[in-house]
């Protein structure tokens, strides 16, 4: 607009107020910002607290004392030693001794009866002949040879007993020696070549069936050599 609506003064182009009266150059009504007082104030609803989720249980490590390694089991018992054979010298000589003693006792009783000797003299003399084979029997029983899966045991003695052990790992060879009478009567000697002895030989004397016992010893030696 070129002229002021109040005083009619010509307005300068681009001026917003009249230079004479100061009236606004705009003919439209002054615009005011809308009144927001009447508007409803919206209040956001309060946020409801979420239910607290229970925390997952945290595994608690037990004390170090409970982590000890279990006590080791008791060591397994060692296997028992297995006995292969137990043999003593042949009983043949003892039996022959008893037989000869009985025959001698009978002859002695008959001889003393011929001379009219009383029985209380002849009978004790006859029984005295049995003492020799009885002693040989006790001596025979005082010797025993035992083969196990790890050694050869030689037990000797009647009252005081001595045990000698020959480990199989030290035995080098086993042989059998028999004389002609021994071969006929089926007994003999088993010779063990033992590396731990200074002479080197241990003899199992007068055992019955010596070859079979020697084979059993050799069979066990194969486990060690």
Secondary structure as UniProt FT lines:
FT   TURN            5..7
FT   TURN            13..14
FT   TURN            19..21
FT   HELIX           64..67
FT   STRAND          83..87
FT   HELIX           92..114
FT   TURN            115..116
FT   HELIX           119..128
FT   HELIX           130..141
FT   STRAND          143..148
FT   STRAND          151..156
FT   STRAND          162..167
FT   HELIX           168..170
FT   STRAND          171..177
FT   HELIX           180..185
FT   STRAND          187..194
FT   TURN            195..196
FT   STRAND          201..208
FT   HELIX           210..221
FT   TURN            222..224
//
